[in-house]
């Protein structure tokens, strides 16, 4: 079954966040991640509000986890840590 990243992000420093956006795609590509939603129009209906919402599809739940734990993604995440608030969950498809 496919795996999905669901990410909700609020960026506090767009200049510094660009370091994350320059590094993260390498990890997604290495694990065959496909963006289904990234940014774009949204309407908050429940829960905490964030600026950006991202859905990335992977061939499997394990691929999605491997991407997150990869050295390439962890390098990107380190760049994001101080300049954005992120909530990321990985779910298995049906």
MOPAC internal coordinates of N, CA, C and O (Angstrom, degrees):
PM7 1SCF
backbone

  N    0.0000 0     0.00 0     0.00 0    0    0    0
  C    1.4519 1     0.00 0     0.00 0    1    0    0
  C    1.5187 1   110.10 1     0.00 0    2    1    0
  O    1.2310 1   121.62 1   -32.52 1    3    2    1
  N    1.2998 1   114.50 1   147.48 1    3    2    1
  C    1.4564 1   119.90 1  -179.35 1    5    3    2
  C    1.5269 1   110.76 1   -68.59 1    6    5    3
  O    1.2310 1   121.69 1   -21.41 1    7    6    5
  N    1.3281 1   114.37 1   158.59 1    7    6    5
  C    1.4549 1   121.42 1   175.66 1    9    7    6
  C    1.5151 1   109.00 1  -120.19 1   10    9    7
  O    1.2310 1   120.95 1   -29.53 1   11   10    9
  N    1.3220 1   115.79 1   150.47 1   11   10    9
  C    1.4647 1   121.08 1  -177.06 1   13   11   10
  C    1.5157 1   110.79 1  -133.45 1   14   13   11
  O    1.2310 1   121.44 1   -43.32 1   15   14   13
  N    1.3151 1   114.85 1   136.68 1   15   14   13
  C    1.4621 1   120.76 1   167.35 1   17   15   14
  C    1.5192 1   106.70 1   -91.28 1   18   17   15
  O    1.2310 1   120.91 1   -47.55 1   19   18   17
  N    1.3230 1   115.86 1   132.45 1   19   18   17
  C    1.4552 1   122.24 1   170.25 1   21   19   18
  C    1.5152 1   105.44 1  -117.36 1   22   21   19
  O    1.2310 1   120.47 1   -64.08 1   23   22   21
  N    1.3124 1   116.71 1   115.92 1   23   22   21
  C    1.4655 1   120.63 1  -175.95 1   25   23   22
  C    1.5206 1   110.11 1  -125.75 1   26   25   23
  O    1.2310 1   121.50 1   -42.87 1   27   26   25
  N    1.3114 1   114.74 1   137.13 1   27   26   25
  C    1.4598 1   122.54 1   176.60 1   29   27   26
  C    1.5270 1   105.94 1  -123.82 1   30   29   27
  O    1.2310 1   120.52 1   -57.92 1   31   30   29
  N    1.3099 1   116.62 1   122.08 1   31   30   29
  C    1.4656 1   120.79 1  -169.88 1   33   31   30
  C    1.5241 1   110.83 1  -132.51 1   34   33   31
  O    1.2310 1   121.01 1   -41.77 1   35   34   33
  N    1.3280 1   115.67 1   138.23 1   35   34   33
  C    1.4528 1   122.76 1   169.16 1   37   35   34
  C    1.5244 1   107.10 1  -121.27 1   38   37   35
  O    1.2310 1   120.89 1   -57.58 1   39   38   37
  N    1.3065 1   115.90 1   122.42 1   39   38   37
  C    1.4659 1   122.37 1  -176.99 1   41   39   38
  C    1.5194 1   108.82 1   -93.61 1   42   41   39
  O    1.2310 1   120.99 1   -49.44 1   43   42   41
  N    1.3306 1   115.71 1   130.56 1   43   42   41
  C    1.4667 1   121.58 1  -179.93 1   45   43   42
  C    1.5300 1   112.35 1  -101.64 1   46   45   43
  O    1.2310 1   120.37 1   158.47 1   47   46   45
  N    1.3354 1   116.90 1   -21.53 1   47   46   45
  C    1.4679 1   121.82 1  -179.67 1   49   47   46
  C    1.5302 1   107.63 1  -143.87 1   50   49   47
  O    1.2310 1   120.56 1   -82.19 1   51   50   49
  N    1.3229 1   116.53 1    97.81 1   51   50   49
  C    1.4665 1   120.41 1  -174.15 1   53   51   50
  C    1.5258 1   112.98 1   -65.26 1   54   53   51
  O    1.2310 1   120.01 1   147.13 1   55   54   53
  N    1.3222 1   117.58 1   -32.87 1   55   54   53
  C    1.4639 1   119.56 1   179.04 1   57   55   54
  C    1.5281 1   111.00 1   -64.17 1   58   57   55
  O    1.2310 1   120.40 1   132.35 1   59   58   57
  N    1.3014 1   116.84 1   -47.65 1   59   58   57
  C    1.4661 1   120.66 1   179.84 1   61   59   58
  C    1.5286 1   111.48 1   -71.04 1   62   61   59
  O    1.2310 1   120.05 1   147.50 1   63   62   61
  N    1.3356 1   117.52 1   -32.50 1   63   62   61
  C    1.4608 1   121.58 1   179.98 1   65   63   62
  C    1.5260 1   111.38 1   -63.39 1   66   65   63
  O    1.2310 1   120.61 1   154.67 1   67   66   65
  N    1.3192 1   116.44 1   -25.33 1   67   66   65
  C    1.4650 1   120.10 1   178.79 1   69   67   66
  C    1.5204 1   111.71 1   -61.48 1   70   69   67
  O    1.2310 1   119.87 1   155.82 1   71   70   69
  N    1.3310 1   117.85 1   -24.18 1   71   70   69
  C    1.4721 1   120.37 1   175.47 1   73   71   70
  C    1.5236 1   110.21 1   -66.12 1   74   73   71
  O    1.2310 1   120.66 1   139.91 1   75   74   73
  N    1.3242 1   116.35 1   -40.09 1   75   74   73
  C    1.4631 1   121.20 1   176.36 1   77   75   74
  C    1.5272 1   110.29 1   -63.62 1   78   77   75
  O    1.2310 1   120.60 1   131.77 1   79   78   77
  N    1.3335 1   116.46 1   -48.23 1   79   78   77
  C    1.4619 1   119.58 1  -176.22 1   81   79   78
  C    1.5245 1   112.42 1   -67.93 1   82   81   79
  O    1.2310 1   120.08 1   160.07 1   83   82   81
  N    1.3194 1   117.45 1   -19.93 1   83   82   81
  C    1.4616 1   120.52 1   175.49 1   85   83   82
  C    1.5321 1   111.39 1   -79.34 1   86   85   83
  O    1.2310 1   120.26 1   149.33 1   87   86   85
  N    1.3347 1   117.11 1   -30.67 1   87   86   85
  C    1.4675 1   121.22 1  -175.58 1   89   87   86
  C    1.5301 1   114.28 1   -93.25 1   90   89   87
  O    1.2310 1   119.77 1   141.20 1   91   90   89
  N    1.3112 1   118.04 1   -38.80 1   91   90   89
  C    1.4696 1   121.65 1  -171.53 1   93   91   90
  C    1.5252 1   114.93 1   -60.24 1   94   93   91
  O    1.2310 1   118.58 1   141.41 1   95   94   93
  N    1.3362 1   120.31 1   -38.59 1   95   94   93
  C    1.4686 1   118.86 1  -177.72 1   97   95   94
  C    1.5281 1   114.58 1   -56.76 1   98   97   95
  O    1.2310 1   120.28 1   149.75 1   99   98   97
  N    1.3126 1   117.07 1   -30.25 1   99   98   97
  C    1.4748 1   119.84 1   178.14 1  101   99   98
  C    1.5268 1   110.43 1   -58.39 1  102  101   99
  O    1.2310 1   120.28 1   135.37 1  103  102  101
  N    1.3211 1   117.08 1   -44.63 1  103  102  101
  C    1.4612 1   121.08 1   179.88 1  105  103  102
  C    1.5237 1   110.91 1   -65.06 1  106  105  103
  O    1.2310 1   120.43 1   137.38 1  107  106  105
  N    1.3270 1   116.78 1   -42.62 1  107  106  105
  C    1.4707 1   119.86 1  -179.84 1  109  107  106
  C    1.5245 1   110.52 1   -63.10 1  110  109  107
  O    1.2310 1   120.24 1   136.65 1  111  110  109
  N    1.3212 1   117.15 1   -43.35 1  111  110  109
  C    1.4666 1   121.42 1   179.02 1  113  111  110
  C    1.5237 1   111.41 1   -63.12 1  114  113  111
  O    1.2310 1   120.31 1   136.81 1  115  114  113
  N    1.3263 1   117.01 1   -43.19 1  115  114  113
  C    1.4693 1   121.21 1  -178.73 1  117  115  114
  C    1.5261 1   112.34 1   -62.77 1  118  117  115
  O    1.2310 1   120.34 1   155.81 1  119  118  117
  N    1.3224 1   116.96 1   -24.19 1  119  118  117
  C    1.4674 1   121.44 1  -178.18 1  121  119  118
  C    1.5285 1   112.38 1  -112.52 1  122  121  119
  O    1.2310 1   121.13 1  -161.52 1  123  122  121
  N    1.3281 1   115.45 1    18.48 1  123  122  121
  C    1.4711 1   122.39 1   175.70 1  125  123  122
  C    1.5210 1   113.30 1    58.81 1  126  125  123
  O    1.2310 1   121.07 1  -142.14 1  127  126  125
  N    1.3319 1   115.56 1    37.86 1  127  126  125
  C    1.4571 1   120.41 1   176.66 1  129  127  126
  C    1.5209 1   111.28 1   -77.39 1  130  129  127
  O    1.2310 1   120.77 1   -38.34 1  131  130  129
  N    1.3111 1   116.14 1   141.66 1  131  130  129
  C    1.4669 1   122.49 1   179.96 1  133  131  130
  C    1.5304 1   108.50 1  -127.21 1  134  133  131
  O    1.2310 1   120.62 1   -57.89 1  135  134  133
  N    1.3271 1   116.41 1   122.11 1  135  134  133
  C    1.4593 1   120.32 1   178.75 1  137  135  134
  C    1.5266 1   110.05 1   -69.88 1  138  137  135
  O    1.2310 1   120.72 1   -53.21 1  139  138  137
  N    1.3275 1   116.23 1   126.79 1  139  138  137
  C    1.4563 1   121.94 1   174.03 1  141  139  138
  C    1.5226 1   110.48 1  -102.97 1  142  141  139
  O    1.2310 1   120.43 1   149.28 1  143  142  141
  N    1.3216 1   116.78 1   -30.72 1  143  142  141
  C    1.4675 1   122.84 1   175.80 1  145  143  142
  C    1.5241 1   107.15 1  -149.48 1  146  145  143
  O    1.2310 1   121.04 1   -41.74 1  147  146  145
  N    1.3269 1   115.62 1   138.26 1  147  146  145
  C    1.4663 1   119.62 1   179.04 1  149  147  146
  C    1.5181 1   107.64 1  -155.13 1  150  149  147
  O    1.2310 1   121.69 1   -69.95 1  151  150  149
  N    1.3373 1   114.37 1   110.05 1  151  150  149
  C    1.4645 1   117.92 1  -177.36 1  153  151  150
  C    1.5168 1   108.80 1    68.82 1  154  153  151
  O    1.2310 1   120.92 1    39.11 1  155  154  153
  N    1.2801 1   115.85 1  -140.89 1  155  154  153
  C    1.4619 1   120.12 1   176.90 1  157  155  154
  C    1.5179 1   113.16 1    74.86 1  158  157  155
  O    1.2310 1   121.57 1     0.85 1  159  158  157
  N    1.2881 1   114.61 1  -179.15 1  159  158  157
  C    1.4587 1   122.59 1  -176.40 1  161  159  158
  C    1.5207 1   110.82 1   -69.01 1  162  161  159
  O    1.2310 1   120.74 1   -39.66 1  163  162  161
  N    1.3301 1   116.19 1   140.34 1  163  162  161
  C    1.4610 1   121.16 1   177.00 1  165  163  162
  C    1.5219 1   109.17 1  -151.92 1  166  165  163
  O    1.2310 1   121.08 1   -15.53 1  167  166  165
  N    1.3117 1   115.53 1   164.47 1  167  166  165
  C    1.4602 1   121.31 1   174.54 1  169  167  166
  C    1.5161 1   107.13 1  -136.75 1  170  169  167
  O    1.2310 1   120.56 1   -62.18 1  171  170  169
  N    1.3153 1   116.53 1   117.82 1  171  170  169
  C    1.4676 1   122.13 1   179.29 1  173  171  170
  C    1.5243 1   109.59 1   -73.45 1  174  173  171
  O    1.2310 1   120.13 1   -57.11 1  175  174  173
  N    1.3266 1   117.36 1   122.89 1  175  174  173
  C    1.4548 1   121.24 1  -178.86 1  177  175  174
  C    1.5229 1   112.51 1  -109.33 1  178  177  175
  O    1.2310 1   120.36 1   144.67 1  179  178  177
  N    1.3276 1   116.92 1   -35.33 1  179  178  177
  C    1.4677 1   121.48 1   178.21 1  181  179  178
  C    1.5178 1   108.56 1  -147.82 1  182  181  179
  O    1.2310 1   120.98 1   -19.52 1  183  182  181
  N    1.3231 1   115.73 1   160.48 1  183  182  181
  C    1.4580 1   120.84 1   175.52 1  185  183  182
  C    1.5180 1   112.78 1    78.38 1  186  185  183
  O    1.2310 1   122.14 1     6.78 1  187  186  185
  N    1.3317 1   113.51 1  -173.22 1  187  186  185
  C    1.4561 1   120.35 1  -178.27 1  189  187  186
  C    1.5144 1   111.89 1   -71.13 1  190  189  187
  O    1.2310 1   120.97 1   -30.95 1  191  190  189
  N    1.3075 1   115.74 1   149.05 1  191  190  189
  C    1.4576 1   121.26 1  -177.28 1  193  191  190
  C    1.5235 1   110.82 1   -93.69 1  194  193  191
  O    1.2310 1   120.74 1   -41.52 1  195  194  193
  N    1.3333 1   116.19 1   138.48 1  195  194  193
  C    1.4651 1   123.55 1   175.94 1  197  195  194
  C    1.5162 1   108.67 1  -133.20 1  198  197  195
  O    1.2310 1   120.99 1   -19.73 1  199  198  197
  N    1.3269 1   115.72 1   160.27 1  199  198  197
  C    1.4656 1   121.64 1  -179.07 1  201  199  198
  C    1.5296 1   112.39 1   -76.45 1  202  201  199
  O    1.2310 1   120.81 1   141.32 1  203  202  201
  N    1.3194 1   116.05 1   -38.68 1  203  202  201
  C    1.4666 1   120.58 1  -172.20 1  205  203  202
  C    1.5231 1   110.04 1  -126.58 1  206  205  203
  O    1.2310 1   121.26 1   -34.60 1  207  206  205
  N    1.3243 1   115.19 1   145.40 1  207  206  205
  C    1.4605 1   121.79 1   177.29 1  209  207  206
  C    1.5232 1   107.08 1  -132.35 1  210  209  207
  O    1.2310 1   120.84 1   -48.00 1  211  210  209
  N    1.3191 1   116.01 1   132.00 1  211  210  209
  C    1.4563 1   121.13 1  -173.79 1  213  211  210
  C    1.5243 1   109.47 1  -131.95 1  214  213  211
  O    1.2310 1   120.84 1   -43.50 1  215  214  213
  N    1.3384 1   115.99 1   136.50 1  215  214  213
  C    1.4589 1   122.30 1   172.94 1  217  215  214
  C    1.5211 1   106.84 1  -125.76 1  218  217  215
  O    1.2310 1   120.94 1   -56.05 1  219  218  217
  N    1.3365 1   115.82 1   123.95 1  219  218  217
  C    1.4598 1   121.11 1   178.83 1  221  219  218
  C    1.5225 1   108.19 1  -123.16 1  222  221  219
  O    1.2310 1   120.81 1   -50.82 1  223  222  221
  N    1.3192 1   116.06 1   129.18 1  223  222  221
  C    1.4663 1   121.97 1   179.92 1  225  223  222
  C    1.5270 1   109.64 1   -97.65 1  226  225  223
  O    1.2310 1   120.70 1   -42.80 1  227  226  225
  N    1.3313 1   116.27 1   137.20 1  227  226  225
  C    1.4585 1   123.22 1   176.60 1  229  227  226
  C    1.5237 1   108.96 1  -123.20 1  230  229  227
  O    1.2310 1   120.17 1   -21.89 1  231  230  229
  N    1.3174 1   117.29 1   158.11 1  231  230  229
  C    1.4656 1   119.77 1  -179.83 1  233  231  230
  C    1.5340 1   113.65 1   -57.42 1  234  233  231
  O    1.2310 1   120.49 1   150.39 1  235  234  233
  N    1.3416 1   116.67 1   -29.61 1  235  234  233
  C    1.4641 1   120.24 1  -179.94 1  237  235  234
  C    1.5244 1   110.03 1  -153.44 1  238  237  235
  O    1.2310 1   121.35 1   -15.07 1  239  238  237
  N    1.3141 1   115.02 1   164.93 1  239  238  237
  C    1.4636 1   121.63 1   175.21 1  241  239  238
  C    1.5254 1   109.63 1   -58.14 1  242  241  239
  O    1.2310 1   120.77 1   136.51 1  243  242  241
  N    1.3458 1   116.13 1   -43.49 1  243  242  241
  C    1.4701 1   120.26 1  -179.60 1  245  243  242
  C    1.5240 1   111.84 1   -63.13 1  246  245  243
  O    1.2310 1   120.09 1   142.41 1  247  246  245
  N    1.3362 1   117.44 1   -37.59 1  247  246  245
  C    1.4686 1   119.83 1   176.52 1  249  247  246
  C    1.5289 1   111.08 1   -64.03 1  250  249  247
  O    1.2310 1   120.73 1   140.37 1  251  250  249
  N    1.3294 1   116.20 1   -39.63 1  251  250  249
  C    1.4680 1   120.33 1   179.06 1  253  251  250
  C    1.5265 1   110.45 1   -63.54 1  254  253  251
  O    1.2310 1   120.67 1   136.58 1  255  254  253
  N    1.3287 1   116.32 1   -43.42 1  255  254  253
  C    1.4712 1   120.28 1   177.52 1  257  255  254
  C    1.5242 1   111.32 1   -65.28 1  258  257  255
  O    1.2310 1   120.62 1   136.50 1  259  258  257
  N    1.3224 1   116.42 1   -43.50 1  259  258  257
  C    1.4666 1   120.53 1  -179.66 1  261  259  258
  C    1.5209 1   110.72 1   -60.88 1  262  261  259
  O    1.2310 1   120.43 1   141.62 1  263  262  261
  N    1.3181 1   116.78 1   -38.38 1  263  262  261
  C    1.4593 1   120.10 1   177.77 1  265  263  262
  C    1.5261 1   110.37 1   -61.24 1  266  265  263
  O    1.2310 1   120.88 1   130.87 1  267  266  265
  N    1.3198 1   115.91 1   -49.13 1  267  266  265
  C    1.4652 1   119.75 1  -178.50 1  269  267  266
  C    1.5274 1   111.41 1   -58.65 1  270  269  267
  O    1.2310 1   120.43 1   137.61 1  271  270  269
  N    1.3341 1   116.79 1   -42.39 1  271  270  269
  C    1.4576 1   120.96 1  -175.91 1  273  271  270
  C    1.5311 1   113.53 1   -85.51 1  274  273  271
  O    1.2310 1   119.97 1   177.59 1  275  274  273
  N    1.3268 1   117.67 1    -2.41 1  275  274  273
  C    1.4647 1   120.73 1  -178.37 1  277  275  274
  C    1.5280 1   111.11 1   -66.76 1  278  277  275
  O    1.2310 1   121.41 1   -26.50 1  279  278  277
  N    1.3145 1   114.90 1   153.50 1  279  278  277
  C    1.4653 1   120.45 1   177.43 1  281  279  278
  C    1.5257 1   110.75 1   -59.71 1  282  281  279
  O    1.2310 1   120.26 1   141.63 1  283  282  281
  N    1.3258 1   117.10 1   -38.37 1  283  282  281
  C    1.4624 1   120.74 1  -178.64 1  285  283  282
  C    1.5319 1   111.01 1   -63.70 1  286  285  283
  O    1.2310 1   120.35 1   135.96 1  287  286  285
  N    1.3409 1   116.94 1   -44.04 1  287  286  285
  C    1.4606 1   117.97 1  -179.52 1  289  287  286
  C    1.5189 1   111.43 1   -73.02 1  290  289  287
  O    1.2310 1   119.70 1   141.63 1  291  290  289
  N    1.3025 1   118.18 1   -38.37 1  291  290  289
  C    1.4573 1   119.99 1  -179.79 1  293  291  290
  C    1.5234 1   111.43 1   -63.99 1  294  293  291
  O    1.2310 1   120.35 1   147.70 1  295  294  293
  N    1.3273 1   116.94 1   -32.30 1  295  294  293
  C    1.4676 1   120.02 1   174.46 1  297  295  294
  C    1.5305 1   109.64 1   -64.21 1  298  297  295
  O    1.2310 1   120.73 1   135.23 1  299  298  297
  N    1.3302 1   116.22 1   -44.77 1  299  298  297
  C    1.4656 1   120.48 1   178.27 1  301  299  298
  C    1.5295 1   110.53 1   -63.55 1  302  301  299
  O    1.2310 1   120.35 1   135.26 1  303  302  301
  N    1.3246 1   116.94 1   -44.74 1  303  302  301
  C    1.4666 1   121.47 1  -178.54 1  305  303  302
  C    1.5242 1   111.22 1   -60.86 1  306  305  303
  O    1.2310 1   120.34 1   144.84 1  307  306  305
  N    1.3141 1   116.96 1   -35.16 1  307  306  305
  C    1.4659 1   120.43 1   177.90 1  309  307  306
  C    1.5261 1   110.39 1   -63.33 1  310  309  307
  O    1.2310 1   120.09 1   144.47 1  311  310  309
  N    1.3219 1   117.43 1   -35.53 1  311  310  309
  C    1.4636 1   121.04 1   177.74 1  313  311  310
  C    1.5283 1   111.11 1   -70.44 1  314  313  311
  O    1.2310 1   120.45 1   149.98 1  315  314  313
  N    1.3272 1   116.74 1   -30.02 1  315  314  313
  C    1.4578 1   121.84 1  -178.43 1  317  315  314
  C    1.5265 1   112.47 1   -81.03 1  318  317  315
  O    1.2310 1   120.23 1   152.12 1  319  318  317
  N    1.3020 1   117.16 1   -27.88 1  319  318  317
  C    1.4692 1   123.29 1  -167.99 1  321  319  318
  C    1.5259 1   114.72 1   -50.88 1  322  321  319
  O    1.2310 1   119.77 1   136.70 1  323  322  321
  N    1.3017 1   118.04 1   -43.30 1  323  322  321
  C    1.4636 1   120.80 1  -174.43 1  325  323  322
  C    1.5272 1   113.54 1   -92.30 1  326  325  323
  O    1.2310 1   120.25 1   172.13 1  327  326  325
  N    1.3344 1   117.13 1    -7.87 1  327  326  325
  C    1.4648 1   118.97 1  -172.40 1  329  327  326
  C    1.5330 1   114.01 1  -120.50 1  330  329  327
  O    1.2310 1   120.47 1  -177.59 1  331  330  329
  N    1.3350 1   116.71 1     2.41 1  331  330  329
  C    1.4594 1   120.23 1   179.69 1  333  331  330
  C    1.5213 1   109.87 1  -154.62 1  334  333  331
  O    1.2310 1   121.17 1   -26.89 1  335  334  333
  N    1.3193 1   115.37 1   153.11 1  335  334  333
  C    1.4567 1   122.00 1   172.81 1  337  335  334
  C    1.5223 1   106.45 1  -103.79 1  338  337  335
  O    1.2310 1   120.62 1   -53.21 1  339  338  337
  N    1.3326 1   116.41 1   126.79 1  339  338  337
  C    1.4579 1   119.67 1  -177.72 1  341  339  338
  C    1.5167 1   111.19 1  -131.69 1  342  341  339
  O    1.2310 1   121.04 1   -37.79 1  343  342  341
  N    1.3075 1   115.61 1   142.21 1  343  342  341
  C    1.4582 1   123.18 1   170.28 1  345  343  342
  C    1.5206 1   105.11 1  -120.91 1  346  345  343
  O    1.2310 1   120.47 1   -58.41 1  347  346  345
  N    1.3236 1   116.71 1   121.59 1  347  346  345
  C    1.4620 1   121.27 1  -178.27 1  349  347  346
  C    1.5133 1   108.69 1  -128.12 1  350  349  347
  O    1.2310 1   120.94 1   -48.24 1  351  350  349
  N    1.3230 1   115.80 1   131.76 1  351  350  349
  C    1.4514 1   120.92 1   174.71 1  353  351  350
  C    1.5244 1   106.63 1  -131.64 1  354  353  351
  O    1.2310 1   120.92 1   -35.48 1  355  354  353
  N    1.3201 1   115.85 1   144.52 1  355  354  353
  C    1.4577 1   121.44 1   176.56 1  357  355  354
  C    1.5179 1   107.26 1  -112.30 1  358  357  355
  O    1.2310 1   120.86 1   -52.57 1  359  358  357
  N    1.3226 1   115.96 1   127.43 1  359  358  357
  C    1.4587 1   120.91 1  -177.95 1  361  359  358
  C    1.5241 1   109.74 1  -125.23 1  362  361  359
  O    1.2310 1   121.48 1   -27.61 1  363  362  361
  N    1.3175 1   114.77 1   152.39 1  363  362  361
  C    1.4596 1   121.51 1   176.24 1  365  363  362
  C    1.5245 1   108.92 1   -91.09 1  366  365  363
  O    1.2310 1   121.10 1   -41.85 1  367  366  365
  N    1.3156 1   115.50 1   138.15 1  367  366  365
  C    1.4615 1   120.42 1   179.18 1  369  367  366
  C    1.5266 1   111.60 1   -71.87 1  370  369  367
  O    1.2310 1   121.44 1    -5.87 1  371  370  369
  N    1.3128 1   114.84 1   174.13 1  371  370  369
  C    1.4715 1   120.41 1   179.45 1  373  371  370
  C    1.5161 1   110.03 1  -108.42 1  374  373  371
  O    1.2310 1   120.10 1   180.00 1  375  374  373

